[in-house]
Amino acid sequence: MRFVISSTALLSHLQAISKVINSKNTLPILDCFLLELKDSTLTLTAADSETRLVTSIEVNEAEGEGKFAVNAKNLLDPLKELPEQPLTFEINNDNLETFIFFHNGKYNFIGQSGEDYPQPKELKDTAVSFTIDPSVLFTGLNRTFFASADDELRPVMNGVFFDITTEDLTFVASDGHKLVRCKTLVAKGSERASFILPKKPANLLRSILPRETEQVEIKFDENNAYIEMSGYIMTCRFIEGRYPNYNSVIPPNNTNKVVLDRLAFLNALKRVSVFSSQSSNLVRLQLSEENIIISAQDIDFSTAAEETISCEYAGTPMNIGFKSNFLIDILNNIPSSDISLELSDPSRAGLIIPAENEKDEDLLMLLMPMMLND
């Protein structure tokens, strides 16, 4: 088997799929890329025990066909140091000895049998599918990803929940303290369905989708998904379990509303939070008709800070406490220049929503308050 390929083209494809490979794998062959040559197309695969990412690239002067696995480090590390040039791969099909010839040298190593590489699970006949624009999928994942949890006791929280109806698609993520619900009206399914996409494939998609231009097709059954893009195919295993009823934690009838300049609020929070207690990160918001006072203190180190920013507040005067780093995360992930903070009372969750939503999008973020020692 022999083929010629551009070094930079090969490197860019390998780097995109290499993020799938774990630093420690139970199966040694999962430390490898799977390379499969057929006609003049080279298919590249990287996988762990639950996620698999496949891409393909056209090669020159292809002779023969077959598949073999190469240790990812052996292939990726030297390629990073090579300037753009054609690489010639020659593989002995009998013992999988691999030679890579380039402008002023060669590498050689022994590959592993491609037959030993794990195959993806087939979807069941009951699989559901829908298509979505890559920019819509990227936006939904990007808006929600930061709010997902790392909770060994509640694994269902460790991902992004897709709630699909015949009218819209809702992305949800929560860690029990903060919650993000991003509803898009430009994607929908043919029937009611839902799944929890784990953090790793969700993060991989966030790095791939900005380069995609064609519709993405997502096929899934109860356990697995095939996500087909123009340049990549991802297969992944879902987190099993029932996602909590996210609508039930969103408080209705929030009569106290304050409209704020997002950046002014965010920058004030960043400055004041430096003086908050390291153990609690508590900041206090004191709301009145024309302004909001943001304050924090650390009694142990005798430090305190206070800032006042103007606002439009409709409601009763109120003091409410929030964890500053969570509130900063939320404000960093809202695209609007102005935000609306909606509250019912200091013991119930606060809603943070854009003053103006993007077209065909309904974004809502929620943050649980902290107790104030008044």
Secondary structure, DSSP 8 states (H G I E B T S, - for coil): -EEEEEHHHHHHHHHHHHTTS-SS-SSGGGGEEEEEEETTEEEEEEE-SSEEEEEEEE-EEEES-EEEEEEHHHHHHHHHT--S-EEEEEE-TTT-EEEEEETTEEEEEE-EEGGGS-------TT-EEEEE-HHHHHHHHHHHGGG----SS-GGGSEEEEEE-SS-EEEEEE-SSEEEEEEESS---SS-EEEEEEHHHHHHHHHHGGG--S-EEEEE-SSEEEEE-SSEEEEEE---S----GGGGS-S---EEEEEEHHHHHHHHHHHHTTS-TTT-EEEEEE-SSEEEEEEEEGGGTEEEEEEEE-EEES--EEEEEEHHHHHHHHHT---SEEEEEES-TTS-EEEEESS--TTEEEEEEE--B----
